[in-house]
């Protein structure tokens, strides 16, 4: 049961929450911190508290021990999304209808991924491979597009 809980099985959500809360008591506290655009690439983050933290565009590539972290109301709540930000591998993933607000997928492999009705506002998709990805109109709204300068008369 404990393995299933820590793996993210919804059936054992309470057990997982209790185990993590117990474990983070001695861990690093980023509670209510502003981690906007922070870079944790390759870091070992076991037993961290991210409750109420702003993780907008935070870079998590190759983070270790992230399963033993406590977070709320962000894209990190979803195990599938946590795996995506850690590995950068989202090829052929179905991310439809997910809250990906503020996610950092810089350089991620998102070929053939589906983002239909996903919230990608404030996301970083710089250098991500979006070839054949579905949900173009949603993706387009997240990319910054510079407007041509008006010519002087």
C-alpha positions as CSV (number, residue, x, y, z in Angstrom):
1,X,0.0,0.0,0.0
2,X,2.8,2.5,0.8
3,X,4.5,1.9,-2.5
4,X,1.2,2.5,-4.4
5,X,0.6,5.6,-2.3
6,X,4.0,7.1,-3.0
7,X,3.6,6.2,-6.7
8,X,0.6,8.5,-6.8
9,X,-2.3,6.0,-6.8
10,X,-5.4,8.1,-6.1
11,X,-6.9,5.3,-4.0
12,X,-4.2,5.9,-1.4
13,X,-4.0,9.7,-1.6
14,X,-4.5,10.2,2.1
15,X,-1.7,7.8,2.9
16,X,0.6,9.5,0.5
17,X,-0.2,13.0,1.9
18,X,0.4,11.8,5.4
19,X,3.7,10.2,4.6
20,X,4.9,13.2,2.7
21,X,3.8,15.7,5.4
22,X,5.6,13.6,8.0
23,X,8.7,13.4,5.8
24,X,8.9,17.1,4.9
25,X,9.0,18.2,8.5
26,X,12.8,18.0,8.4
27,X,13.2,18.9,4.7
28,X,13.7,22.2,2.9
29,X,10.9,24.6,3.1
30,X,9.9,26.7,0.1
31,X,6.5,27.2,1.5
32,X,4.9,30.4,0.1
33,X,8.2,31.3,-1.7
34,X,8.4,32.9,-5.1
35,X,10.3,30.5,-7.3
36,X,9.3,32.1,-10.6
37,X,11.9,31.2,-13.2
38,X,14.1,29.3,-10.7
39,X,16.4,26.6,-12.1
40,X,16.5,23.3,-10.1
41,X,17.9,21.3,-13.0
42,X,19.7,18.2,-11.7
43,X,19.0,19.0,-8.0
44,X,18.1,16.4,-5.4
45,X,15.0,17.7,-3.8
46,X,13.8,15.0,-1.4
47,X,11.4,16.1,1.3
48,X,10.7,19.6,0.2
49,X,7.7,21.7,1.0
50,X,6.3,23.7,-1.9
51,X,2.9,24.5,-0.3
52,X,1.7,27.8,-1.6
53,X,4.9,28.4,-3.5
54,X,4.8,30.2,-6.9
55,X,6.5,27.8,-9.3
56,X,5.7,29.7,-12.5
57,X,8.2,28.7,-15.2
58,X,10.4,26.9,-12.7
59,X,12.8,24.5,-14.4
60,X,12.7,20.9,-13.0
61,X,14.7,18.9,-15.6
62,X,16.5,15.9,-14.1
63,X,15.4,16.6,-10.5
64,X,15.9,13.6,-8.2
65,X,13.6,12.4,-5.4
66,X,10.8,14.7,-6.4
67,X,8.1,12.2,-5.4
68,X,8.7,13.0,-1.8
69,X,7.7,16.7,-2.1
70,X,4.5,18.4,-1.0
71,X,2.8,20.8,-3.4
72,X,-0.7,22.2,-4.0
73,X,-2.7,23.9,-6.6
74,X,0.0,23.8,-9.3
75,X,0.7,21.7,-12.3
76,X,3.0,19.6,-10.0
77,X,0.0,17.9,-8.4
78,X,-0.4,15.6,-11.3
79,X,2.1,12.7,-11.4
80,X,2.0,12.6,-15.2
81,X,3.0,16.3,-15.4
82,X,5.7,15.9,-12.7
83,X,7.3,13.2,-14.8
84,X,7.1,15.4,-17.9
85,X,8.9,18.4,-16.2
86,X,11.6,16.0,-14.8
87,X,12.3,14.1,-18.0
88,X,11.4,16.6,-20.7
89,X,9.9,13.7,-22.6
90,X,6.3,14.3,-23.6
91,X,6.2,12.6,-27.0
92,X,2.7,11.2,-27.7
93,X,1.4,12.2,-24.3
94,X,-2.2,13.2,-23.8
95,X,-2.2,16.4,-21.8
96,X,-5.8,17.3,-22.7
97,X,-7.8,19.4,-20.2
98,X,-4.8,19.7,-17.8
99,X,-3.8,22.7,-15.8
100,X,-0.3,23.5,-17.1
101,X,-0.5,27.1,-16.2
102,X,3.1,28.4,-15.7
103,X,4.8,25.1,-16.6
104,X,8.4,25.2,-18.0
105,X,8.8,22.9,-20.9
106,X,11.9,24.5,-22.3
107,X,13.5,22.2,-24.8
108,X,11.0,19.4,-24.1
109,X,10.2,16.7,-26.7
110,X,6.5,17.2,-27.2
111,X,6.2,15.6,-30.7
112,X,2.7,14.3,-31.3
113,X,1.5,15.4,-27.9
114,X,-2.1,16.6,-27.4
115,X,-2.9,19.8,-25.5
116,X,-6.6,20.1,-26.4
117,X,-8.2,22.4,-23.9
118,X,-5.1,22.5,-21.7
119,X,-4.3,25.7,-19.8
120,X,-0.8,26.7,-21.0
121,X,-1.0,30.3,-19.9
122,X,2.3,31.7,-18.7
123,X,4.1,28.5,-20.0
124,X,7.6,28.5,-21.3
125,X,7.8,26.4,-24.5
126,X,11.0,27.9,-25.8
127,X,12.9,25.4,-28.0
128,X,10.3,22.7,-27.3
129,X,9.7,20.3,-30.2
130,X,6.0,20.7,-30.9
131,X,5.9,19.0,-34.3
132,X,2.6,17.4,-35.0
133,X,1.3,18.5,-31.5
134,X,-2.5,19.0,-31.3
135,X,-4.1,22.0,-29.8
136,X,-2.5,24.6,-32.0
137,X,-4.8,27.5,-31.0
138,X,-4.1,26.9,-27.4
139,X,-0.4,26.7,-27.9
140,X,-0.4,29.8,-30.1
141,X,-2.0,31.8,-27.4
142,X,1.0,31.0,-25.1
143,X,3.8,31.9,-27.4
144,X,4.9,35.5,-27.4
145,X,4.6,36.9,-30.9
146,X,6.2,40.2,-31.6
147,X,4.2,42.6,-33.6
148,X,5.8,44.4,-36.6
149,X,6.8,48.0,-35.8
150,X,4.6,50.6,-37.5
151,X,6.4,52.5,-40.2
152,X,6.9,56.2,-39.8
153,X,5.0,58.4,-42.2
